[in-house]
Amino acid sequence: MEGNKSFKFAWFSQFKDIPREQLRQSLRGFRWILLNAEDLPNATSVWMFAELDGFFIALDHRGSEFSPGVHNRAIHLLLLDKEQEVKGISKVIYGASDNIENYLW
């Protein structure tokens, strides 16, 4: 798990082997949970807990096509390769070349 100044973050993939019923407890204490595009279909429980438990979700969707959906409302930071209309996300960054961690607040 990584730490950064006043907030902590972790990649969703670090929790892939944790049973769903224990996932919420495992996510406590983090300010950010980071996902890659391939994590998105398996992260439904994380979206639910984000709003309830007060952590943010950042999604690095570079390298694949982003399809908006109900998950938009749970994402706070989204990195995309090219500009497209995206609604309901706090911050969308297009064409970034560095790590998503550099954009967290």
Sequence and secondary structure as in RCSB ss.txt:
>XXXX:A:sequence
MEGNKSFKFAWFSQFKDIPREQLRQSLRGFRWILLNAEDLPNATSVWMFAELDGFFIALDHRGSEFSPGVHNRAI
HLLLLDKEQEVKGISKVIYGASDNIENYLW
>XXXX:A:secstr
 EEETTEEEEEGGGGTTS HHHHHHHHTT SEEEEEGGGGGG HHHHHHHHHHT EEEEE TTS     GGGGG 
SEEEESS     S SEEEES  S GGGG  
